Amino acid sequence: MDDAKVQLREGYHRYTFRKILFIALCIALAIIAAGYAATLGAREIAFFDVYRIIFDHIGGMTYEIGSIGWIDDYVIWNQRLPRILMALVAGAGLAIGGAAMQSLIKNPLADPYTTGISSGAVFGVTVALVLGMSFASSISQYGIVLNAFLLGLAPVGVIVLVSRVNNASPATMILAGIALSYLFRSLSTLLMVSTDADTVAAAYLWQIGTLENASWSGLPLMFCVTAAGSLFLMFTSRQLNILTLGDESAKSLGLNADNYRVLCLVLIAVMTAAVISFTGIIGFIGLVSPHVVRSLIGSDNKYVIPASMAFGAMFLLLADIVARTVIAPSELPVGIIMSFIGGPLFLYIIIRQKREVW
């Protein structure tokens, strides 16, 4: 009997160690990728000097204005670091949103945009651009972000209302999201065909998804919303696991499936809207990351949620590095690279994925 307990305990330790090791590996790779990303640019800064400059800045070190140290500190802290941090936060937020959404509606094809958030946000940006706002102006940029955020949440509000009135099933929520996506997409198209070419180009670039406009001003909102939502989903991972058993089983175990699902949908919508309001629609990150994680460490949301967060952050940062260095002399929007990588990768996962993962 004691031997059986020892073997059971050792098996459990191996079970958890592999998952924790995967999360730690993703975090380590993200830190290394961040250091390399900070070396990219017109001014050459050595890999290890990047970390030294960041730690010195955090420690309060100052330099004489115009000196080499001052220039390096300015380039790293004001030009390169905001983009790196935005890639990490956006990747983590979209990946954890995708992982939670797939568990909530029990559909492996779900992602953070399933409820129509992306189409609503695109419509908000298009409206702002048609009204004369521009990404070149700080005040106008905040107006664009606000429009994208508010209209991105509109489809979720409709879905929540429908679910409350008709006690909608997860499948009904998906169908409602698809219907709202087509509606907002048609409204965006109607506006774009009646405006000038520059506005159409700006709206199209935002739909692809890019980190070119990253700045410190957008990070606090993204980080706070993503951190709060991630903590909630991690602390309620047990409820997510229960929900995957089905609504009836969840209710028999004491979980109000309808209320919990609506709460999580609203939370994921706010997280996703906070991210895409600043980065645009970056596809595949919220769809592929949870699948990669589940295929490697299993489907326990206690580990899938933080692992998806770590993998998504690393994945998007690596894609941004590729967008800036490998494909073309001048950088491409990271959304294009994500589509190039995510499409074939997702197809491979579908072919190789075991049904037991779900």
KAHU-V329661 format. One record per residue. N is the residue number from 1. RES is the residue in three letters. PHI is phi in radians with two decimals (none if undefined). BURIAL is 1 if it has 9 or more other C-alpha atoms within 8 Angstrom, else 0. Layout:
# KAHU-V329661
((N/RES/PHI/BURIAL) (N/RES/PHI/BURIAL))
This chain:
# KAHU-V329661
((1/MET/none/0) (2/ASP/-1.13/0) (3/ASP/-1.09/0) (4/ALA/-1.12/0) (5/LYS/-1.13/0) (6/VAL/-1.11/0) (7/GLN/-1.13/0) (8/LEU/-1.12/0) (9/ARG/-1.15/0) (10/GLU/-1.15/0) (11/GLY/-1.10/0) (12/TYR/-1.16/0) (13/HIS/-1.10/0) (14/ARG/-1.12/0) (15/TYR/-1.06/0) (16/THR/-1.35/0) (17/PHE/-1.10/0) (18/ARG/-1.07/1) (19/LYS/-1.24/1) (20/ILE/-1.15/1) (21/LEU/-1.09/0) (22/PHE/-1.10/1) (23/ILE/-1.10/1) (24/ALA/-1.11/0) (25/LEU/-1.13/0) (26/CYS/-1.09/1) (27/ILE/-1.13/1) (28/ALA/-1.10/0) (29/LEU/-1.14/1) (30/ALA/-1.14/1) (31/ILE/-1.15/0) (32/ILE/-1.14/0) (33/ALA/-1.09/1) (34/ALA/-1.11/1) (35/GLY/-1.09/1) (36/TYR/-1.20/1) (37/ALA/-1.05/1) (38/ALA/-1.28/1) (39/THR/-1.52/1) (40/LEU/-1.41/0) (41/GLY/2.55/0) (42/ALA/-1.13/0) (43/ARG/-1.58/0) (44/GLU/-1.43/0) (45/ILE/-2.31/1) (46/ALA/-1.12/0) (47/PHE/-1.01/1) (48/PHE/-1.29/0) (49/ASP/-1.16/0) (50/VAL/-1.04/1) (51/TYR/-1.15/1) (52/ARG/-1.10/0) (53/ILE/-1.11/1) (54/ILE/-1.14/1) (55/PHE/-1.14/0) (56/ASP/-1.14/1) (57/HIS/-1.14/1) (58/ILE/-1.10/0) (59/GLY/-1.30/0) (60/GLY/1.64/0) (61/MET/-1.18/0) (62/THR/-2.07/0) (63/TYR/-2.26/0) (64/GLU/-1.20/0) (65/ILE/-1.02/0) (66/GLY/1.65/0) (67/SER/-1.33/0) (68/ILE/-1.08/0) (69/GLY/-1.08/0) (70/TRP/-1.15/1) (71/ILE/-1.14/1) (72/ASP/-1.08/1) (73/ASP/-1.10/1) (74/TYR/-1.13/1) (75/VAL/-1.11/1) (76/ILE/-1.18/1) (77/TRP/-1.36/1) (78/ASN/-1.82/1) (79/GLN/-1.92/1) (80/ARG/-1.74/1) (81/LEU/-1.13/1) (82/PRO/-1.01/1) (83/ARG/-1.18/1) (84/ILE/-1.11/1) (85/LEU/-1.15/1) (86/MET/-1.16/1) (87/ALA/-1.11/1) (88/LEU/-1.14/1) (89/VAL/-1.18/1) (90/ALA/-1.12/1) (91/GLY/-1.08/1) (92/ALA/-1.14/1) (93/GLY/-1.12/1) (94/LEU/-1.22/1) (95/ALA/-1.20/1) (96/ILE/-1.21/1) (97/GLY/-1.12/1) (98/GLY/-1.15/1) (99/ALA/-1.08/1) (100/ALA/-1.20/1) (101/MET/-1.12/1) (102/GLN/-1.11/1) (103/SER/-1.31/1) (104/LEU/-1.12/1) (105/ILE/-1.87/1) (106/LYS/0.91/1) (107/ASN/-2.39/0) (108/PRO/-1.20/0) (109/LEU/-1.64/0) (110/ALA/-1.34/1) (111/ASP/-2.57/1) (112/PRO/-1.07/1) (113/TYR/-1.65/1) (114/THR/-1.03/1) (115/THR/-1.46/1) (116/GLY/1.59/1) (117/ILE/-1.06/1) (118/SER/-1.12/1) (119/SER/-1.14/1) (120/GLY/-1.11/1) (121/ALA/-1.17/1) (122/VAL/-1.08/1) (123/PHE/-1.09/1) (124/GLY/-1.09/1) (125/VAL/-1.15/1) (126/THR/-1.07/1) (127/VAL/-1.04/1) (128/ALA/-1.10/1) (129/LEU/-1.19/1) (130/VAL/-1.15/1) (131/LEU/-1.33/0) (132/GLY/1.83/0) (133/MET/-1.28/1) (134/SER/-2.52/1) (135/PHE/-1.23/0) (136/ALA/-1.29/0) (137/SER/-1.76/0) (138/SER/-1.09/0) (139/ILE/-1.12/0) (140/SER/-1.11/1) (141/GLN/-1.11/1) (142/TYR/-1.13/0) (143/GLY/-1.13/1) (144/ILE/-1.13/1) (145/VAL/-1.07/1) (146/LEU/-1.11/1) (147/ASN/-1.05/1) (148/ALA/-1.09/1) (149/PHE/-1.14/1) (150/LEU/-1.19/1) (151/LEU/-1.30/1) (152/GLY/-1.16/1) (153/LEU/-1.43/1) (154/ALA/-1.02/1) (155/PRO/-1.06/1) (156/VAL/-1.15/1) (157/GLY/-1.04/1) (158/VAL/-1.16/0) (159/ILE/-1.12/1) (160/VAL/-1.08/1) (161/LEU/-1.09/0) (162/VAL/-1.09/1) (163/SER/-1.14/1) (164/ARG/-1.32/0) (165/VAL/-1.32/0) (166/ASN/-1.87/0) (167/ASN/0.91/0) (168/ALA/-1.17/1) (169/SER/-1.45/0) (170/PRO/-0.98/1) (171/ALA/-1.11/0) (172/THR/-1.12/0) (173/MET/-1.09/1) (174/ILE/-1.08/1) (175/LEU/-1.11/0) (176/ALA/-1.11/1) (177/GLY/-1.10/1) (178/ILE/-1.12/1) (179/ALA/-1.08/0) (180/LEU/-1.18/1) (181/SER/-1.06/1) (182/TYR/-1.13/1) (183/LEU/-1.11/0) (184/PHE/-1.19/1) (185/ARG/-1.13/1) (186/SER/-1.16/0) (187/LEU/-1.12/1) (188/SER/-1.11/1) (189/THR/-1.11/0) (190/LEU/-1.04/0) (191/LEU/-1.21/1) (192/MET/-1.23/1) (193/VAL/-1.30/0) (194/SER/-1.91/0) (195/THR/-2.14/1) (196/ASP/-1.45/0) (197/ALA/-1.17/0) (198/ASP/-1.10/0) (199/THR/-1.15/1) (200/VAL/-1.07/1) (201/ALA/-1.11/0) (202/ALA/-1.14/1) (203/ALA/-1.16/1) (204/TYR/-1.16/0) (205/LEU/-1.08/1) (206/TRP/-1.17/1) (207/GLN/-1.15/1) (208/ILE/-1.24/1) (209/GLY/1.74/1) (210/THR/-2.62/1) (211/LEU/-1.93/1) (212/GLU/-1.10/0) (213/ASN/-1.63/0) (214/ALA/-1.10/1) (215/SER/-2.68/1) (216/TRP/-1.11/0) (217/SER/-1.13/0) (218/GLY/-1.55/1) (219/LEU/-1.23/1) (220/PRO/-0.98/0) (221/LEU/-1.11/0) (222/MET/-1.02/1) (223/PHE/-1.16/1) (224/CYS/-1.11/0) (225/VAL/-1.15/1) (226/THR/-1.13/1) (227/ALA/-1.12/0) (228/ALA/-1.12/0) (229/GLY/-1.15/1) (230/SER/-1.14/1) (231/LEU/-1.10/0) (232/PHE/-1.07/0) (233/LEU/-1.18/1) (234/MET/-1.20/1) (235/PHE/-1.27/0) (236/THR/-1.92/0) (237/SER/-1.08/1) (238/ARG/-1.09/1) (239/GLN/-1.14/0) (240/LEU/-1.11/1) (241/ASN/-1.08/1) (242/ILE/-1.11/1) (243/LEU/-1.13/1) (244/THR/-1.19/1) (245/LEU/-1.36/0) (246/GLY/2.00/0) (247/ASP/-1.11/0) (248/GLU/-1.15/0) (249/SER/-1.12/1) (250/ALA/-1.09/1) (251/LYS/-1.15/1) (252/SER/-1.20/0) (253/LEU/-1.66/0) (254/GLY/1.62/0) (255/LEU/-1.81/1) (256/ASN/-1.39/0) (257/ALA/-1.04/1) (258/ASP/-1.14/0) (259/ASN/-1.14/0) (260/TYR/-1.15/1) (261/ARG/-1.12/1) (262/VAL/-1.10/1) (263/LEU/-1.04/0) (264/CYS/-1.19/1) (265/LEU/-1.07/1) (266/VAL/-1.11/1) (267/LEU/-1.11/1) (268/ILE/-1.12/1) (269/ALA/-1.09/1) (270/VAL/-1.13/1) (271/MET/-1.05/1) (272/THR/-1.14/1) (273/ALA/-1.10/1) (274/ALA/-1.13/1) (275/VAL/-1.38/1) (276/ILE/-1.26/1) (277/SER/-1.09/1) (278/PHE/-1.81/1) (279/THR/-1.89/1) (280/GLY/1.50/1) (281/ILE/-1.52/1) (282/ILE/-1.65/1) (283/GLY/-1.48/1) (284/PHE/1.27/1) (285/ILE/-1.12/1) (286/GLY/-1.40/1) (287/LEU/-1.65/1) (288/VAL/-1.39/1) (289/SER/-0.98/1) (290/PRO/-1.07/1) (291/HIS/-1.18/1) (292/VAL/-1.06/1) (293/VAL/-1.12/1) (294/ARG/-1.11/1) (295/SER/-1.21/1) (296/LEU/-1.76/0) (297/ILE/-2.18/1) (298/GLY/1.69/1) (299/SER/-1.93/1) (300/ASP/-1.24/0) (301/ASN/-1.11/1) (302/LYS/-1.03/1) (303/TYR/-1.87/1) (304/VAL/-1.10/1) (305/ILE/-1.09/1) (306/PRO/-1.16/1) (307/ALA/-1.18/1) (308/SER/-1.11/1) (309/MET/-1.06/1) (310/ALA/-1.19/1) (311/PHE/-1.16/1) (312/GLY/-1.08/1) (313/ALA/-1.07/1) (314/MET/-1.13/1) (315/PHE/-1.09/1) (316/LEU/-1.18/1) (317/LEU/-1.13/1) (318/LEU/-1.11/1) (319/ALA/-1.10/1) (320/ASP/-1.17/1) (321/ILE/-1.09/1) (322/VAL/-1.07/1) (323/ALA/-1.07/1) (324/ARG/-1.60/1) (325/THR/-2.22/1) (326/VAL/-1.58/0) (327/ILE/-1.29/1) (328/ALA/-2.57/1) (329/PRO/-1.02/0) (330/SER/-1.76/0) (331/GLU/-1.15/1) (332/LEU/-1.83/1) (333/PRO/-1.05/1) (334/VAL/-1.12/1) (335/GLY/-1.07/1) (336/ILE/-1.16/1) (337/ILE/-1.11/1) (338/MET/-1.08/1) (339/SER/-1.20/1) (340/PHE/-1.08/0) (341/ILE/-1.42/0) (342/GLY/-1.18/1) (343/GLY/-1.05/1) (344/PRO/-1.07/0) (345/LEU/-1.13/1) (346/PHE/-1.16/1) (347/LEU/-1.09/0) (348/TYR/-1.12/0) (349/ILE/-1.10/1) (350/ILE/-1.07/0) (351/ILE/-1.22/0) (352/ARG/-1.61/0) (353/GLN/-1.12/0) (354/LYS/-1.51/0) (355/ARG/-1.11/0) (356/GLU/-1.13/0) (357/VAL/-1.06/1) (358/TRP/-1.80/0))
